């Protein structure tokens, strides 16, 4: 059986689709997939052993210059690639008009979400087979259910595990780590820096202004990590992120701003980390897919719908009065008492005042303390532990390869 997946973006959404492939492989031995994806994320589907062909698109770029896309032959090349072979099923896993429009050029029965389930209800008009998948659940689970309905198998009994509900019996993502490392040209996956010291990765970049954990908090967290003997690595993907990484690392010999890396390069660095700290960002989902223990920070967004899913994922969500607001711009008006509080003056958005560096460091210590070693079926919780857990840091923090 051969299936075409259409899931073009974003980074986190593409990663959210991977467990559905793993379910299908376990339920339908011999099934193979091709995948239509934005060119910037084309490396990710290749990391899954069930994916054969990756068909890149550049919808984001084509929207800006549609005539150029036709004149250059890129659109024609895409039409040729997607129509090159028949499929037993075509699944639009995105539920948008743009993805449905792309999927309709494939040769095979088209499956997608019905109008009550899709993010853009009109997309359902393109599908031959429409499936109802209820809202109010995590994005990973919704995609897994869509695939199960489209391909005719039952979801695994532990499908909901991996997000605050116990640990899955097996790796839900099924990535081939050798492919990840080969794509980056780096075979390292031990969590040891070039100087021989274990390291952490701080994933500080994200899209919305409101999802950014305050820069001063990042610096204070890096100070604590370096003082405890850890190396800290800071990736970046834009000039603004590079400048922020430099400020976070300023004055800290143990903090390293990485050179600009490809997505595969960031994956290799992340896969080698003993643990990560992340905001709500696609790279945080990448860490989860690579089974890297991670503390993820949520202010305006709801981890119940889009939180990092997988082994050893800790979520710290703000319990601020208006969180999660799901807004890209903060509209909170502080009270007179709050206006004179130093933490409010320095912390934007204010919901992150509930997640100060000492609390994040405490949770990170819990994760690191469990890596002696981390079993592959570790319970995914956000538990408390004493500061003595820090004693389990660099020298003895030897993670299990199986858990990673």
C-alpha positions as CSV (number, residue, x, y, z in Angstrom):
1,X,0.0,0.0,0.0
2,X,1.3,3.4,-0.9
3,X,0.0,6.6,0.6
4,X,0.7,10.3,-0.1
5,X,0.7,12.7,2.8
6,X,0.1,16.4,2.3
7,X,1.4,18.3,5.4
8,X,3.4,21.2,4.3
9,X,4.1,23.3,7.4
10,X,4.9,24.5,10.0
11,X,7.8,22.8,11.7
12,X,5.8,21.7,14.7
13,X,2.9,20.5,12.6
14,X,5.1,18.4,10.4
15,X,6.7,16.8,13.4
16,X,3.2,16.2,14.9
17,X,2.4,14.0,11.9
18,X,5.2,11.5,12.4
19,X,3.5,9.4,15.1
20,X,0.7,8.7,12.7
21,X,3.1,7.1,10.2
22,X,4.5,4.9,13.0
23,X,1.0,3.8,13.9
24,X,0.2,2.9,10.3
25,X,3.5,0.9,9.9
26,X,2.7,-1.1,12.9
27,X,-0.9,-1.7,11.8
28,X,-0.3,-2.2,8.1
29,X,3.1,-3.9,7.5
30,X,4.6,-3.0,4.2
31,X,2.8,0.4,3.9
32,X,5.0,3.1,2.3
33,X,4.6,6.9,2.2
34,X,5.5,9.8,0.0
35,X,5.2,13.3,1.5
36,X,4.4,16.8,0.2
37,X,6.1,19.4,2.5
38,X,7.5,22.9,2.4
39,X,11.0,23.1,1.1
40,X,12.3,24.4,4.4
41,X,11.2,21.3,6.2
42,X,11.9,18.7,3.6
43,X,14.6,17.0,5.7
44,X,12.2,15.9,8.4
45,X,10.1,13.3,6.5
46,X,13.3,11.7,5.3
47,X,14.2,10.8,8.9
48,X,11.3,8.4,9.1
49,X,12.1,4.9,7.6
50,X,8.6,4.5,6.1
51,X,9.0,7.6,3.8
52,X,10.3,7.0,0.3
53,X,9.9,10.2,-1.7
54,X,9.7,13.7,-0.5
55,X,8.0,16.2,-2.8
56,X,9.0,19.8,-1.8
57,X,6.8,22.8,-2.4
58,X,7.4,26.5,-1.9
59,X,3.8,27.8,-1.3
60,X,5.1,30.5,1.1
61,X,7.5,31.7,-1.6
62,X,5.1,31.2,-4.5
63,X,2.4,33.3,-2.9
64,X,4.7,36.3,-3.1
65,X,5.6,35.8,-6.8
66,X,3.0,33.5,-8.4
67,X,3.9,34.4,-12.0
68,X,7.6,33.7,-11.3
69,X,6.7,30.3,-10.0
70,X,5.1,29.4,-13.3
71,X,7.7,30.9,-15.5
72,X,10.5,29.2,-13.6
73,X,9.0,25.8,-14.1
74,X,8.7,25.1,-10.4
75,X,5.0,24.7,-10.4
76,X,5.1,22.5,-13.5
77,X,7.8,20.4,-11.8
78,X,5.6,20.0,-8.7
79,X,2.6,19.0,-10.8
80,X,4.7,16.3,-12.5
81,X,6.1,15.0,-9.3
82,X,2.8,14.7,-7.4
83,X,1.1,13.1,-10.4
84,X,3.9,10.7,-11.3
85,X,2.3,7.7,-9.7
86,X,-1.1,6.5,-8.4
87,X,-1.7,6.2,-4.7
88,X,-4.0,3.9,-2.7
89,X,-4.8,6.9,-0.6
90,X,-4.0,10.6,-0.4
91,X,-4.3,12.2,3.0
92,X,-4.5,16.0,3.5
93,X,-3.3,16.1,7.1
94,X,-3.4,19.9,7.3
95,X,-7.1,20.7,6.7
96,X,-6.4,24.0,4.9
97,X,-7.5,25.3,1.5
98,X,-3.9,25.5,0.4
99,X,-3.1,21.9,1.3
100,X,-6.4,20.6,-0.2
101,X,-5.6,22.5,-3.4
102,X,-2.2,20.8,-3.6
103,X,-3.6,17.4,-2.7
104,X,-6.2,17.5,-5.5
105,X,-3.4,17.2,-8.1
106,X,-2.4,13.8,-6.8
107,X,-3.7,10.5,-8.3
108,X,-5.7,8.7,-5.7
109,X,-8.7,8.8,-3.4
110,X,-8.4,12.0,-1.3
111,X,-9.0,11.9,2.4
112,X,-9.3,14.8,4.8
113,X,-11.2,16.2,7.8
114,X,-14.9,17.0,7.5
115,X,-16.1,20.6,7.7
116,X,-16.6,20.4,11.5
117,X,-13.1,19.1,12.0
118,X,-10.9,21.1,9.6
119,X,-9.2,24.4,10.5
120,X,-10.7,25.8,7.3
121,X,-14.1,24.1,6.7
122,X,-14.1,24.9,3.0
123,X,-11.1,22.6,2.5
124,X,-13.4,19.6,3.0
125,X,-15.1,20.3,-0.3
126,X,-12.0,18.9,-2.1
127,X,-12.1,15.5,-0.4
128,X,-13.7,12.3,-1.6
129,X,-13.6,10.9,1.9
130,X,-14.3,13.2,4.9
131,X,-13.5,12.1,8.4
132,X,-14.8,13.5,11.7
133,X,-12.0,14.0,14.3
134,X,-13.1,15.8,17.4
135,X,-11.5,19.1,18.6
136,X,-10.3,19.6,22.1
137,X,-7.5,17.0,22.0
138,X,-3.8,17.3,21.3
139,X,-2.8,17.9,17.7
140,X,-0.7,14.7,17.6
141,X,-3.7,12.6,18.7
142,X,-6.0,14.2,16.1
143,X,-3.6,13.5,13.3
144,X,-3.2,9.9,14.4
145,X,-7.0,9.5,14.5
146,X,-7.3,10.9,11.0
147,X,-4.8,8.4,9.6
148,X,-6.5,5.5,11.4
149,X,-9.9,6.5,10.0
150,X,-8.5,7.0,6.5
151,X,-6.5,3.8,6.3
152,X,-8.9,1.6,8.3
153,X,-7.1,0.5,11.4
154,X,-7.7,0.9,15.1
155,X,-5.6,3.4,17.1
156,X,-3.1,1.7,19.5
157,X,-4.4,1.3,23.0
158,X,-1.8,3.7,24.4
159,X,-2.4,6.4,21.7
160,X,-3.1,9.1,24.3
161,X,0.1,8.2,26.2
162,X,3.1,10.5,25.7
163,X,1.4,13.6,26.9
164,X,0.8,13.8,30.7
165,X,-1.0,10.5,30.6
166,X,1.8,7.9,31.2
167,X,4.5,6.8,28.8
168,X,3.9,5.1,25.4
169,X,5.0,1.5,25.2
170,X,7.1,2.3,22.2
171,X,8.7,5.3,20.5
172,X,5.7,7.2,18.9
173,X,7.9,9.0,16.4
174,X,10.0,6.2,15.0
175,X,12.8,8.4,13.6
176,X,16.0,6.8,12.3
177,X,18.7,8.6,14.3
178,X,21.3,7.5,11.8
179,X,19.4,9.4,9.1
180,X,19.2,12.5,11.3
181,X,22.9,12.4,12.0
182,X,23.8,11.6,8.4
183,X,21.8,14.6,7.1
184,X,23.8,16.9,9.4
185,X,27.2,15.4,8.6
186,X,27.7,14.9,12.3
187,X,27.8,11.5,13.9
188,X,27.7,12.9,17.5
189,X,24.8,11.9,19.7
190,X,26.4,11.4,23.1
191,X,25.6,14.7,24.8
192,X,29.3,15.4,25.2
193,X,30.8,18.7,23.9
194,X,34.1,18.9,22.0
195,X,35.8,19.7,25.3
196,X,34.4,16.5,26.9
197,X,31.7,18.2,29.0
198,X,28.0,17.2,28.9
199,X,25.8,20.0,27.5
200,X,22.3,21.4,27.5
201,X,20.6,23.2,24.6
202,X,18.5,26.3,25.2
203,X,15.9,26.7,22.4
204,X,15.1,30.3,22.9
205,X,13.7,31.3,19.4
206,X,10.0,31.3,18.6
207,X,7.6,33.2,16.4
208,X,5.0,35.1,18.4
209,X,6.3,38.0,20.6
210,X,4.1,36.7,23.4
211,X,5.8,33.2,23.4
212,X,9.2,34.6,24.1
213,X,10.5,33.8,27.6
214,X,12.2,37.0,28.9
215,X,15.8,37.4,27.8
216,X,17.0,38.2,31.4
217,X,15.4,34.9,32.5
218,X,17.4,33.0,29.9
219,X,20.6,34.6,31.0
220,X,19.9,33.8,34.7
221,X,19.1,30.2,33.8
222,X,22.3,29.9,31.8
223,X,24.2,31.3,34.8
224,X,22.8,28.6,37.0
225,X,23.6,25.9,34.5
226,X,27.2,27.0,33.9
227,X,27.7,27.4,37.7
228,X,26.6,23.7,38.1
229,X,29.2,22.6,35.5
230,X,27.1,22.3,32.4
231,X,27.9,23.6,29.0
232,X,25.1,25.5,27.4
233,X,24.6,25.6,23.6
234,X,22.5,28.3,21.9
235,X,21.3,27.7,18.4
236,X,19.8,30.5,16.3
237,X,18.1,31.0,12.9
238,X,17.9,34.7,12.3
239,X,19.9,37.9,13.0
240,X,17.6,38.8,15.9
241,X,18.0,35.3,17.4
242,X,21.7,35.5,17.0
243,X,21.9,38.8,18.8
244,X,19.7,37.4,21.6
245,X,21.9,34.3,21.9
246,X,25.0,36.5,22.2
247,X,23.3,38.5,25.0
248,X,22.2,35.3,26.8
249,X,25.8,33.9,26.7
250,X,27.5,37.2,27.6
251,X,30.1,36.8,30.3
252,X,29.5,33.0,30.7
253,X,32.5,30.9,29.6
254,X,30.4,27.8,29.6
255,X,27.8,29.2,27.2
256,X,28.4,28.8,23.5
257,X,26.5,30.5,20.7
258,X,26.5,28.0,17.9
259,X,27.3,28.9,14.3
260,X,24.3,29.1,11.9
261,X,23.2,25.5,11.3
262,X,20.8,23.8,8.9
263,X,17.7,22.2,10.4
264,X,19.6,18.8,10.3
265,X,22.5,20.5,12.1
266,X,20.2,21.8,14.9
267,X,18.7,18.3,15.1
268,X,22.1,16.8,15.6
269,X,23.1,19.3,18.3
270,X,19.7,18.7,20.0
271,X,19.9,15.0,19.8
272,X,23.3,15.1,21.5
273,X,22.1,17.2,24.5
274,X,21.4,15.7,27.9
275,X,18.4,18.0,28.1
276,X,16.8,21.1,26.6
277,X,14.8,24.0,27.7
278,X,12.4,25.4,25.1
279,X,9.7,27.9,24.6
280,X,6.7,27.0,22.5
281,X,8.6,26.5,19.3
282,X,8.9,23.9,16.5
283,X,12.4,23.1,17.7
284,X,10.9,22.0,21.0
285,X,8.8,19.5,19.2
286,X,11.9,18.3,17.4
287,X,13.5,17.7,20.8
288,X,10.5,15.6,21.8
289,X,10.7,13.6,18.5
290,X,14.3,12.9,19.3
291,X,13.4,11.8,22.8
292,X,15.5,14.4,24.4
293,X,14.3,15.3,27.9
294,X,13.0,18.9,27.7
295,X,11.4,21.5,29.9
296,X,9.0,23.5,27.8
297,X,7.6,26.9,28.8
298,X,4.1,28.0,28.0
299,X,2.7,31.5,28.6
300,X,-0.1,32.5,26.2
301,X,-0.4,29.0,24.6
302,X,-2.0,25.8,25.8
303,X,0.2,22.7,26.1
304,X,-2.9,20.6,26.2
305,X,-3.4,21.2,22.5
306,X,0.1,21.7,21.1
307,X,2.5,20.8,23.9
308,X,5.7,18.8,23.2
309,X,4.6,15.1,23.0
310,X,6.9,12.2,23.9
311,X,9.3,10.7,26.4
312,X,10.5,12.8,29.4
313,X,8.7,16.0,28.3
314,X,8.0,18.5,31.2
315,X,5.6,21.3,30.6
316,X,5.6,24.4,32.7
317,X,2.4,26.4,31.9
318,X,1.7,29.8,33.4
319,X,-1.2,30.0,35.8
320,X,-1.6,33.8,35.2
321,X,-5.1,35.1,35.3
322,X,-5.5,35.4,31.5
323,X,-3.3,32.5,30.4
324,X,-3.6,30.8,28.0
325,X,-4.9,33.7,25.9
326,X,-3.7,32.3,22.5
327,X,-2.9,35.9,21.5
328,X,0.1,37.0,19.5
329,X,0.1,40.4,21.2
330,X,-0.4,40.9,24.9
331,X,-3.4,43.0,25.9
332,X,-3.1,42.6,29.6
333,X,-3.4,45.8,31.6
334,X,-1.5,45.5,34.9
335,X,-3.1,46.8,38.2
336,X,-1.6,49.7,40.1
337,X,0.1,47.2,42.5
338,X,1.6,45.2,39.6
339,X,3.0,48.3,38.0
340,X,5.4,48.9,40.8
341,X,6.5,45.3,41.0
342,X,10.1,44.9,39.6
343,X,9.2,41.6,37.9
344,X,6.4,43.2,36.0
345,X,8.6,46.0,34.8
346,X,11.1,43.5,33.4
347,X,8.9,40.7,32.3
348,X,6.9,40.8,29.1
349,X,4.5,39.2,28.6
350,X,3.6,39.3,32.3
351,X,2.2,35.7,32.3
352,X,5.9,34.6,32.4
353,X,6.3,36.1,35.8
354,X,4.8,32.8,37.0
355,X,7.7,30.9,35.4
356,X,10.9,32.5,36.9
357,X,14.4,31.0,36.2
358,X,14.6,29.4,39.6
359,X,11.4,27.4,39.0
360,X,12.6,26.3,35.5
361,X,16.0,25.3,36.9
362,X,14.3,23.3,39.6
363,X,12.3,21.4,36.9
364,X,15.4,20.9,34.8
365,X,17.2,19.4,37.9
366,X,14.3,16.9,38.1
367,X,14.9,15.8,34.5
368,X,18.7,15.6,34.9
369,X,18.3,13.7,38.1
370,X,16.3,11.0,36.3
371,X,19.1,10.4,33.7
372,X,20.9,7.8,35.7
373,X,19.8,6.4,33.3
374,X,16.4,7.5,31.9
375,X,14.4,4.3,31.2
376,X,12.6,4.2,27.8
377,X,9.3,4.1,29.6
378,X,9.8,7.0,32.0
379,X,6.6,8.5,33.3
380,X,6.0,11.9,31.8
381,X,5.2,14.2,34.6
382,X,6.2,17.5,36.0
383,X,7.3,16.4,39.5
384,X,9.1,18.3,42.2
385,X,12.5,17.4,43.6
386,X,15.0,19.0,45.9
387,X,17.9,21.1,44.8
388,X,20.1,18.2,45.7
389,X,19.1,16.7,42.3
390,X,21.7,19.1,40.9
391,X,24.4,16.8,42.3
392,X,23.4,14.3,39.6
393,X,24.4,16.8,37.0
394,X,27.3,16.6,34.5
395,X,29.6,13.8,35.8
396,X,26.9,11.2,36.4
397,X,24.2,12.3,33.9
398,X,24.6,9.4,31.5
399,X,21.5,9.2,29.5
400,X,20.1,5.9,28.1
401,X,20.6,5.7,24.3
402,X,17.3,3.8,24.2
403,X,15.5,6.8,25.7
404,X,17.1,9.3,23.4
